[in-house]
């Protein structure tokens, strides 16, 4: 099956391993991303593309081939797929989800070649974080807020200590 699909107007029943439209009010995917392999690459851009175009009527279909590091995509216009034209970075605009689909390069360990994977970008070209990245960012921001609060509390405690010290000194002078 596809590696990622988006179906609009579906009540969330949690994660699904696959999509069976007859079990989902006959809704078909609006967006599909396939990750091609050596075995599936030809079928993904041939027979499977025909199925998505003519039977499922999937509006946006994109294939990423890790071997060639190439994104290919199609958008359904009057029941026929038209090639998506990449922008200068090689990204494809996906109107069904309102995002750019591009790639991002990550270093690989042990001196292997870096890996490139498909990633989504917003309208302004900002990389959208994965769920794990967003959670890590939230945790880091919470830690920074806690640290700032602790520093503020420490500064307030020092200020109170100084006030007490000044009051003590004034009392001693008065005596």
Backbone torsions as a table, in degrees:
resi	resn	phi	psi	omega
1	UNK	NA	176.2	179.4
2	UNK	-66.5	158.2	-179.8
3	UNK	-85.6	-25.0	175.7
4	UNK	-152.5	132.8	174.4
5	UNK	-139.1	150.5	179.4
6	UNK	-124.2	128.0	177.2
7	UNK	-124.7	118.6	-178.4
8	UNK	-79.7	149.5	173.8
9	UNK	74.5	28.9	-179.9
10	UNK	-110.6	133.7	174.9
11	UNK	-73.0	136.2	-175.0
12	UNK	-72.8	123.6	174.5
13	UNK	-114.2	21.7	-179.4
14	UNK	89.5	-174.1	-177.2
15	UNK	-66.8	138.6	176.6
16	UNK	-120.6	138.1	176.1
17	UNK	-73.0	-30.9	-178.8
18	UNK	-150.2	173.7	-177.5
19	UNK	-121.8	124.2	175.5
20	UNK	-120.8	105.1	-172.3
21	UNK	-59.2	-32.4	180.0
22	UNK	-67.8	-18.6	176.4
23	UNK	-93.6	-2.5	-173.2
24	UNK	-129.1	49.3	178.3
25	UNK	55.8	32.8	178.9
26	UNK	57.8	28.7	176.3
27	UNK	-86.0	136.3	177.5
28	UNK	-107.7	158.7	-179.4
29	UNK	-61.4	140.9	174.8
30	UNK	-90.2	-25.7	-178.9
31	UNK	-142.5	135.5	176.2
32	UNK	-135.2	134.8	171.9
33	UNK	-117.9	124.0	176.2
34	UNK	-108.9	136.6	170.6
35	UNK	-100.4	111.4	-175.8
36	UNK	-75.4	153.2	171.6
37	UNK	-124.3	174.1	178.3
38	UNK	-56.8	-38.2	-177.9
39	UNK	-73.1	-36.0	-171.2
40	UNK	-100.9	-9.9	-170.3
41	UNK	-52.9	-47.3	-178.2
42	UNK	-67.0	-41.6	-179.8
43	UNK	-67.1	-37.5	-178.8
44	UNK	-60.2	-37.6	-178.6
45	UNK	-98.9	3.8	-179.9
46	UNK	-118.7	-97.5	-175.3
47	UNK	-59.7	-43.0	-179.2
48	UNK	-66.3	-40.9	177.8
49	UNK	-59.0	-40.8	179.1
50	UNK	-63.8	-41.2	178.4
51	UNK	-61.7	-47.2	-179.0
52	UNK	-65.3	-35.4	-179.0
53	UNK	-74.1	-50.5	-168.8
54	UNK	-93.3	-32.1	-177.8
55	UNK	-99.7	-50.5	-177.6
56	UNK	-85.5	-19.3	-179.9
57	UNK	54.6	46.0	178.5
58	UNK	-73.6	123.9	-173.6
59	UNK	-65.9	-42.4	-179.8
60	UNK	-124.9	124.7	178.1
61	UNK	-130.8	126.3	-178.8
62	UNK	-130.8	139.0	176.1
63	UNK	-120.3	129.6	172.9
64	UNK	-111.0	125.9	179.2
65	UNK	-106.7	107.6	-177.8
66	UNK	-64.1	-27.1	-179.8
67	UNK	-67.7	-43.3	-178.6
68	UNK	-95.4	-9.4	-176.3
69	UNK	56.5	40.1	-175.8
70	UNK	-120.1	137.1	172.7
71	UNK	-100.3	131.9	172.7
72	UNK	-125.4	139.2	-178.6
73	UNK	-147.3	159.2	-179.0
74	UNK	-139.5	147.9	176.6
75	UNK	-125.0	134.6	-177.2
76	UNK	-76.9	121.1	176.8
77	UNK	-130.9	117.0	-178.3
78	UNK	50.7	51.0	176.5
79	UNK	64.2	17.6	176.7
80	UNK	-133.2	140.3	176.7
81	UNK	-76.4	134.1	171.5
82	UNK	-114.9	140.5	179.8
83	UNK	-59.9	137.6	172.0
84	UNK	-81.0	137.5	177.9
85	UNK	-94.6	123.5	179.9
86	UNK	-71.7	153.2	174.2
87	UNK	-81.5	-170.3	-176.4
88	UNK	-61.2	-31.5	179.6
89	UNK	-82.9	-5.0	-176.6
90	UNK	88.0	10.2	180.0
91	UNK	-82.2	156.0	177.8
92	UNK	-115.3	133.1	176.8
93	UNK	-80.8	132.3	-178.5
94	UNK	-117.8	92.5	-174.2
95	UNK	-62.2	-28.4	-178.9
96	UNK	-63.2	-30.0	179.8
97	UNK	-114.4	-3.0	176.8
98	UNK	66.2	34.0	-178.0
99	UNK	-137.6	157.5	168.9
100	UNK	-86.3	143.3	171.0
101	UNK	-114.2	119.5	179.5
102	UNK	-133.5	-157.4	176.3
103	UNK	-129.3	160.1	174.6
104	UNK	-134.4	144.2	-177.3
105	UNK	-104.5	135.8	-179.5
106	UNK	-126.6	140.2	178.0
107	UNK	-65.7	149.9	178.4
108	UNK	-113.1	152.9	-176.9
109	UNK	-79.0	164.0	174.1
110	UNK	58.4	44.2	173.5
111	UNK	57.8	21.6	175.1
112	UNK	-81.3	165.3	178.4
113	UNK	-62.3	147.0	176.7
114	UNK	-62.3	153.9	178.4
115	UNK	-102.0	151.4	179.2
116	UNK	-122.4	130.3	-179.7
117	UNK	-132.6	153.4	176.9
118	UNK	-66.8	139.2	176.7
119	UNK	-142.1	153.4	178.1
120	UNK	-94.4	145.0	178.0
121	UNK	-128.8	146.3	178.9
122	UNK	-76.4	-178.7	-177.4
123	UNK	-56.5	-30.0	-177.7
124	UNK	-91.2	5.1	178.2
125	UNK	85.4	11.6	178.5
126	UNK	-84.0	130.8	178.5
127	UNK	-62.3	129.0	176.3
128	UNK	-83.3	132.8	-179.7
129	UNK	-72.2	150.0	171.3
130	UNK	-72.8	170.7	178.7
131	UNK	-58.4	-44.4	-179.8
132	UNK	-63.8	-42.1	179.0
133	UNK	-64.0	-42.0	179.9
134	UNK	-64.1	-41.6	179.2
135	UNK	-65.3	-41.5	178.5
136	UNK	-63.8	-40.1	179.1
137	UNK	-65.5	-42.9	178.2
138	UNK	-62.3	-41.9	-180.0
139	UNK	-63.6	-41.8	179.6
140	UNK	-64.9	-41.5	178.9
141	UNK	-65.4	-39.2	178.4
142	UNK	-64.4	-40.0	179.1
143	UNK	-64.0	-41.6	179.0
144	UNK	-65.7	-39.1	177.7
145	UNK	-64.2	-43.3	-179.8
146	UNK	-63.2	-40.5	179.3
147	UNK	-64.8	-42.2	178.7
148	UNK	-63.8	-40.2	178.3
149	UNK	-65.2	-39.9	179.6
150	UNK	-64.7	-41.5	178.3
151	UNK	-64.4	-40.1	179.3
152	UNK	-64.7	-44.9	179.5
153	UNK	-61.8	-39.9	178.9
154	UNK	-64.1	-44.0	179.2
155	UNK	-63.4	-40.8	178.5
156	UNK	-64.8	-40.1	178.8
157	UNK	-63.9	-41.1	178.1
158	UNK	-63.3	-40.9	-179.8
159	UNK	-63.9	-42.4	178.2
160	UNK	-63.6	-39.6	179.2
161	UNK	-61.1	-42.2	178.5
162	UNK	-64.1	-40.9	179.8
163	UNK	-61.8	-44.0	179.1
164	UNK	-63.0	-41.9	-179.5
165	UNK	-63.8	-43.1	178.7
166	UNK	-64.0	-40.3	179.3
167	UNK	-64.0	-42.0	178.3
168	UNK	-61.3	-44.2	-179.5
169	UNK	-63.6	-41.3	179.7
170	UNK	-64.9	-38.3	179.3
171	UNK	-65.5	-40.6	179.9
172	UNK	-66.1	-39.5	178.7
173	UNK	-65.9	-37.3	-178.6
174	UNK	-66.9	-34.4	-179.1
175	UNK	-74.3	NA	NA
